[in-house]
Amino acid sequence: METVFPSLLILLSFVAISHTQPLLAASFPISPNFAAVFNFGDSNSDTGEITSGLGFRFLPPNGESFVFKPPSTGRACDGRLIVDILMEAIGRPYLRPYLDSVSTQSYLRGCNFAAAGSTIQKATAASYSPFSFAVQVSQFVTFKYKVLQLIQQDKTLENLPSEDHFKNGLYMFDIGQNDIAGAMYGKTVDQAAAVIPTIINTFKDGINRLYWEGGARNFWIHNTGPIGCLAQMVSLFGKEKSQVDKFGCVIGHNEAAKLFNSQLQGLVTNFTQQYTDANFTYVDIFSIKSDLIQNHSTYGFDQSIMACCGTGGPPLNYNDQVGCGWTGTSPNGTTITTKSCNASSKYVNWDGIHYTEAANRFVSQKILSGIYSQTVLPS
């Protein structure tokens, strides 16, 4: 049975407002008219794929603010992710991970292929996640083939998406952050810039396959956020004053993210000219998150970069050897245990890498306003 969670009043009000206020040319917010939602990405939108696929658990206090209390949320967050809040806003159930073998959820209204640590580029032996973008696309193609085959054999099946769901579904993408972080590791911005065209071309291949083999026609593409403002990046690459800006963010990493986003936007523009029967929406996550970090106090947050769940205290409360929910040992033999702050709603950053539910809610509201997205409809 399909379970649809109640939409948040504040989010629905943003949807209503977006239909009355003037938006960017040819832009619109996410709509409840899509038959299903299929999501691809990394930890920013992973609702349990990496925990199902690799048996990795996001231990408490991860999930402490989650509206429901499942055994494990499978999310690198204290609560909901952006994709969760967007699904609530359009009256859709939370997306079930593709590899989730035990769940009360169905796949009728969509499926989530996003996995934490995933990259656009092909995974290597050193990669955190083997589920690169190409693998996720292959998983979808296999998923669709099997689903339609089952429905053809038994037309009474009601918990699987139909051909119409695939044809008129929304295909969402939030991936690239790990590629940029990897490209910048021990490298200059210029060196990272040389790799970006390859990353973009690999993403292009995946979109092409989804169009031709998957039948996708509605594409919703997030650019990558200001990764230089993550406590992880600041702790590793922001030790010198010359390396960070006035907001405490690593300059080089944000510049690399901007270069990636510029080429990604160019790719989306090319797609609108190539596939005139498809809808392409480009969402400027970088601007939304940058605004939140730079003006966090105005929006009711006390901390913009320091992690809520971590160890070490100010200014970052982050230790790259001991993640949120884990216990480790310091060089002098002292036991280190990470714990959450007293009020995660006052923090933008959850664990040094990911955002809190409160921050995700802010970003979702901005997305739903429509002013940070631009859509080109079929001509």
TORDO-407693 format. One record per residue (C-alpha): residue number from 0; x, y, z. Coordinates in Angstrom, 1 decimal. Example, Ala and Ser with C-alpha at 12.3 -4.5 7.8 and 13.67 -1.06 7.14 Angstrom:
2
> 0,12.3,-4.5,7.8
> 1,13.7,-1.1,7.1
This chain:
379
> 0,0.0,0.0,0.0
> 1,1.3,3.5,-0.8
> 2,1.8,5.7,2.1
> 3,1.6,9.5,1.4
> 4,2.9,11.7,4.2
> 5,1.2,15.0,5.0
> 6,2.6,18.0,3.2
> 7,4.0,20.8,5.3
> 8,1.8,23.8,5.4
> 9,4.7,26.2,5.0
> 10,6.0,24.4,1.9
> 11,2.5,24.3,0.3
> 12,2.3,28.0,0.9
> 13,5.5,28.4,-1.0
> 14,4.0,26.4,-3.9
> 15,1.0,28.7,-3.8
> 16,3.1,31.8,-3.7
> 17,5.2,30.6,-6.6
> 18,2.1,30.5,-8.8
> 19,1.2,34.1,-8.1
> 20,4.6,35.8,-8.0
> 21,6.6,36.5,-11.2
> 22,9.4,34.0,-11.7
> 23,12.5,33.8,-13.8
> 24,11.7,33.4,-17.5
> 25,10.3,29.9,-18.2
> 26,10.7,28.7,-14.6
> 27,8.4,26.8,-12.3
> 28,8.6,25.0,-9.0
> 29,8.4,21.2,-8.6
> 30,4.9,20.1,-9.4
> 31,2.5,17.4,-7.9
> 32,1.5,16.6,-11.4
> 33,4.4,14.2,-12.0
> 34,3.2,10.6,-11.8
> 35,6.4,9.4,-10.1
> 36,9.9,10.6,-9.1
> 37,13.2,8.9,-9.8
> 38,16.2,10.3,-8.1
> 39,19.9,10.0,-8.7
> 40,22.7,11.4,-6.6
> 41,25.0,11.1,-3.6
> 42,24.5,11.6,0.2
> 43,22.7,14.8,-0.3
> 44,19.7,12.8,-1.4
> 45,20.5,9.2,-0.3
> 46,17.4,7.9,1.6
> 47,19.0,4.5,2.5
> 48,20.8,3.2,-0.6
> 49,24.3,3.0,0.8
> 50,23.0,1.3,4.0
> 51,21.1,-1.2,2.0
> 52,23.8,-1.8,-0.6
> 53,26.9,-2.0,1.6
> 54,25.4,-2.6,5.0
> 55,26.7,0.7,6.3
> 56,24.7,2.3,9.1
> 57,24.3,6.0,10.0
> 58,24.4,5.6,13.7
> 59,22.6,7.8,16.2
> 60,22.4,10.8,16.7
> 61,21.8,10.6,12.9
> 62,18.1,10.7,12.5
> 63,17.4,12.2,15.9
> 64,15.1,15.0,14.4
> 65,13.4,12.7,11.9
> 66,9.6,13.1,12.0
> 67,9.2,9.3,12.2
> 68,11.3,6.9,14.2
> 69,12.4,4.0,12.0
> 70,15.2,1.7,13.1
> 71,17.5,3.7,10.8
> 72,16.7,6.6,8.5
> 73,19.6,5.7,6.2
> 74,20.3,9.4,5.9
> 75,23.4,11.4,6.8
> 76,21.4,14.0,8.6
> 77,19.6,14.6,11.9
> 78,16.3,14.5,10.0
> 79,15.0,15.0,6.5
> 80,16.9,15.7,3.4
> 81,15.9,18.2,0.7
> 82,14.4,15.4,-1.4
> 83,12.2,14.3,1.5
> 84,10.8,17.8,2.0
> 85,10.2,18.2,-1.7
> 86,8.3,14.9,-1.7
> 87,6.1,16.1,1.2
> 88,5.4,19.4,-0.6
> 89,3.9,17.6,-3.6
> 90,2.1,15.0,-1.6
> 91,4.4,12.1,-2.5
> 92,5.8,9.4,-0.2
> 93,9.4,9.4,0.7
> 94,11.4,7.7,-2.0
> 95,12.3,4.1,-1.4
> 96,15.9,3.2,-2.1
> 97,16.4,0.8,-5.1
> 98,18.3,-1.7,-3.0
> 99,16.0,-1.6,0.0
> 100,15.0,-5.3,0.6
> 101,12.9,-4.8,3.7
> 102,10.4,-1.9,3.8
> 103,6.7,-1.0,4.2
> 104,7.2,1.4,1.2
> 105,6.3,0.6,-2.4
> 106,7.9,1.8,-5.7
> 107,4.6,3.0,-7.1
> 108,5.4,6.6,-6.9
> 109,9.1,6.3,-7.7
> 110,12.5,5.0,-6.6
> 111,15.7,6.5,-5.3
> 112,19.1,5.4,-6.8
> 113,21.2,8.0,-5.0
> 114,24.0,6.6,-2.8
> 115,26.2,8.4,-0.3
> 116,29.8,8.9,-1.6
> 117,28.8,8.4,-5.2
> 118,30.5,10.3,-8.0
> 119,29.6,11.1,-11.6
> 120,32.9,9.6,-12.7
> 121,33.5,5.8,-12.6
> 122,34.2,4.5,-9.1
> 123,37.7,3.2,-8.3
> 124,39.0,0.7,-5.8
> 125,39.5,3.6,-3.4
> 126,35.9,5.0,-3.8
> 127,33.6,5.1,-0.9
> 128,30.7,4.1,-3.1
> 129,30.7,1.7,-6.1
> 130,27.4,3.2,-7.2
> 131,28.6,5.9,-9.7
> 132,26.2,7.8,-11.9
> 133,26.6,5.3,-14.7
> 134,25.8,2.4,-12.3
> 135,22.7,4.3,-11.0
> 136,21.5,4.8,-14.6
> 137,22.0,1.1,-15.3
> 138,20.1,0.2,-12.1
> 139,17.2,2.3,-13.3
> 140,17.2,0.8,-16.8
> 141,17.1,-2.7,-15.2
> 142,14.5,-1.6,-12.7
> 143,12.2,-0.3,-15.5
> 144,12.6,-3.4,-17.6
> 145,11.8,-5.8,-14.7
> 146,8.8,-3.7,-13.5
> 147,7.2,-3.5,-16.9
> 148,7.8,-7.2,-17.4
> 149,6.1,-8.1,-14.1
> 150,3.2,-5.9,-14.9
> 151,2.8,-7.5,-18.3
> 152,2.7,-10.9,-16.6
> 153,0.3,-9.8,-13.9
> 154,-1.8,-6.7,-14.6
> 155,-3.3,-6.8,-11.1
> 156,0.0,-5.5,-9.5
> 157,-0.7,-2.2,-7.9
> 158,2.5,-1.4,-6.1
> 159,4.7,-0.9,-9.1
> 160,5.0,2.1,-11.5
> 161,3.4,1.7,-14.9
> 162,4.7,2.8,-18.3
> 163,2.8,6.1,-17.7
> 164,4.7,6.6,-14.4
> 165,8.0,6.2,-16.2
> 166,7.0,8.4,-19.2
> 167,5.5,11.2,-17.1
> 168,7.7,10.9,-14.1
> 169,10.2,13.5,-12.8
> 170,13.9,12.6,-13.0
> 171,15.9,14.4,-10.3
> 172,19.7,14.8,-10.1
> 173,21.9,16.0,-7.3
> 174,25.5,14.7,-7.9
> 175,28.9,16.1,-8.5
> 176,30.0,17.3,-5.1
> 177,32.3,14.3,-4.5
> 178,33.8,14.7,-8.0
> 179,34.8,18.3,-7.3
> 180,36.1,17.5,-3.9
> 181,38.2,14.7,-5.4
> 182,39.4,16.9,-8.2
> 183,40.6,19.5,-5.7
> 184,42.4,17.1,-3.4
> 185,46.0,18.3,-3.4
> 186,45.4,20.2,-6.6
> 187,45.0,23.8,-7.7
> 188,41.8,25.2,-9.2
> 189,43.4,25.2,-12.6
> 190,44.3,21.5,-12.3
> 191,40.8,20.7,-11.1
> 192,39.3,22.7,-14.0
> 193,41.1,20.5,-16.5
> 194,39.1,17.5,-15.1
> 195,35.7,19.1,-15.1
> 196,34.9,18.7,-18.8
> 197,35.4,14.9,-18.4
> 198,33.0,14.9,-15.4
> 199,30.4,16.9,-17.4
> 200,30.7,14.5,-20.4
> 201,30.2,11.5,-18.2
> 202,27.0,13.2,-16.8
> 203,26.0,13.9,-20.3
> 204,26.3,10.2,-21.2
> 205,24.0,9.3,-18.3
> 206,21.3,11.8,-19.3
> 207,21.4,10.6,-22.9
> 208,20.9,7.0,-21.8
> 209,18.0,8.0,-19.6
> 210,16.4,9.8,-22.5
> 211,16.8,7.1,-25.1
> 212,16.6,3.9,-23.0
> 213,14.8,5.1,-20.0
> 214,12.2,7.2,-21.8
> 215,12.8,10.1,-19.4
> 216,11.4,13.5,-20.5
> 217,11.3,15.6,-17.3
> 218,14.7,16.4,-15.9
> 219,15.3,18.3,-12.7
> 220,19.0,19.0,-12.2
> 221,20.6,20.6,-9.1
> 222,24.0,22.2,-9.4
> 223,26.5,21.6,-6.6
> 224,26.7,23.7,-3.5
> 225,29.6,25.7,-2.0
> 226,31.7,22.8,-0.9
> 227,34.4,25.1,0.4
> 228,32.0,26.1,3.2
> 229,31.9,22.6,4.7
> 230,33.8,22.1,8.0
> 231,35.5,19.0,6.4
> 232,37.0,21.2,3.6
> 233,37.9,24.0,6.0
> 234,39.7,21.7,8.4
> 235,41.7,20.2,5.6
> 236,42.4,23.1,3.2
> 237,41.5,26.3,5.1
> 238,44.3,26.4,7.7
> 239,45.8,29.6,6.2
> 240,44.0,32.9,6.2
> 241,44.8,33.4,2.5
> 242,42.9,30.2,1.8
> 243,39.5,31.3,3.1
> 244,37.1,34.2,2.4
> 245,35.5,36.5,4.9
> 246,32.8,33.9,5.6
> 247,35.4,31.2,6.5
> 248,34.9,29.2,3.3
> 249,37.8,27.7,1.3
> 250,38.1,29.9,-1.8
> 251,39.6,27.3,-4.2
> 252,36.9,24.7,-3.6
> 253,34.1,27.2,-4.1
> 254,35.8,28.4,-7.3
> 255,36.0,24.9,-8.6
> 256,32.3,24.3,-7.8
> 257,31.4,27.5,-9.7
> 258,33.4,26.2,-12.8
> 259,31.6,22.9,-12.6
> 260,28.2,24.6,-12.3
> 261,28.9,26.9,-15.2
> 262,29.6,23.9,-17.5
> 263,26.7,22.0,-16.1
> 264,24.3,24.9,-16.9
> 265,25.8,25.0,-20.4
> 266,25.1,21.3,-20.8
> 267,21.5,21.7,-19.7
> 268,21.1,24.5,-22.2
> 269,22.5,22.3,-25.0
> 270,20.1,19.5,-23.9
> 271,17.1,21.9,-24.3
> 272,18.2,22.5,-27.9
> 273,18.9,18.8,-28.6
> 274,15.8,17.3,-27.0
> 275,12.9,19.6,-27.9
> 276,10.3,17.2,-26.6
> 277,11.7,17.2,-23.0
> 278,11.6,19.6,-20.0
> 279,14.9,20.5,-18.4
> 280,15.0,22.4,-15.1
> 281,18.3,23.7,-13.7
> 282,18.2,24.6,-10.0
> 283,20.8,26.9,-8.5
> 284,21.6,25.2,-5.2
> 285,24.9,27.0,-5.0
> 286,23.3,30.4,-4.7
> 287,20.7,29.2,-2.2
> 288,23.3,27.6,0.1
> 289,25.7,30.5,-0.2
> 290,23.0,33.0,0.8
> 291,22.2,30.8,3.8
> 292,25.8,30.6,4.9
> 293,26.6,34.2,4.4
> 294,23.4,35.5,6.0
> 295,22.8,32.6,8.5
> 296,22.1,34.8,11.5
> 297,19.4,36.7,9.5
> 298,17.7,33.4,8.9
> 299,17.8,32.3,12.5
> 300,20.9,30.2,12.6
> 301,23.8,30.6,15.1
> 302,26.4,28.6,13.2
> 303,27.1,28.4,9.5
> 304,30.1,26.1,9.2
> 305,30.7,24.5,12.6
> 306,29.3,21.0,12.8
> 307,26.5,20.2,15.2
> 308,27.4,16.5,15.4
> 309,31.1,16.2,15.9
> 310,34.0,16.6,18.4
> 311,36.7,19.1,19.1
> 312,34.6,22.1,19.9
> 313,34.8,25.5,18.1
> 314,35.6,26.7,15.6
> 315,34.7,23.6,13.5
> 316,33.8,20.8,15.9
> 317,35.0,18.4,13.3
> 318,37.4,15.4,13.3
> 319,37.8,13.7,9.9
> 320,38.8,10.5,11.7
> 321,35.7,10.2,13.8
> 322,32.4,10.7,12.0
> 323,29.0,11.5,13.6
> 324,27.8,8.7,15.8
> 325,31.2,7.0,16.0
> 326,33.8,6.6,18.7
> 327,37.6,6.8,18.1
> 328,40.9,7.2,19.8
> 329,43.0,10.3,19.9
> 330,46.8,10.1,19.3
> 331,47.4,10.2,23.1
> 332,45.0,7.3,23.6
> 333,42.0,9.2,24.8
> 334,38.6,8.0,23.7
> 335,36.8,10.4,21.4
> 336,33.0,10.2,21.0
> 337,31.0,12.4,18.7
> 338,27.7,13.8,19.9
> 339,25.1,16.2,18.7
> 340,24.7,19.8,19.8
> 341,21.8,20.9,21.9
> 342,19.9,22.6,19.1
> 343,20.5,21.3,15.6
> 344,17.9,23.8,14.3
> 345,20.4,26.6,15.0
> 346,23.2,24.9,12.9
> 347,23.5,24.9,9.1
> 348,25.9,22.0,9.1
> 349,25.1,18.7,10.7
> 350,28.3,16.6,10.7
> 351,30.9,18.6,8.9
> 352,29.8,17.4,5.4
> 353,26.1,17.4,5.3
> 354,23.4,19.9,6.2
> 355,20.9,19.8,9.1
> 356,17.2,19.3,8.6
> 357,16.6,22.9,9.4
> 358,19.0,24.0,6.7
> 359,17.5,21.5,4.3
> 360,14.1,23.0,5.0
> 361,15.4,26.4,4.2
> 362,16.9,25.3,0.9
> 363,13.7,23.4,0.0
> 364,11.6,26.5,0.6
> 365,13.8,28.5,-1.7
> 366,13.6,25.8,-4.4
> 367,9.8,25.7,-4.1
> 368,9.6,29.5,-4.6
> 369,10.7,28.9,-8.2
> 370,13.1,31.9,-8.3
> 371,16.2,29.8,-8.2
> 372,15.2,27.5,-11.0
> 373,14.9,27.9,-14.8
> 374,13.0,25.5,-17.0
> 375,12.9,25.2,-20.7
> 376,9.7,23.6,-21.9
> 377,9.2,21.7,-25.2
> 378,9.0,24.0,-28.2
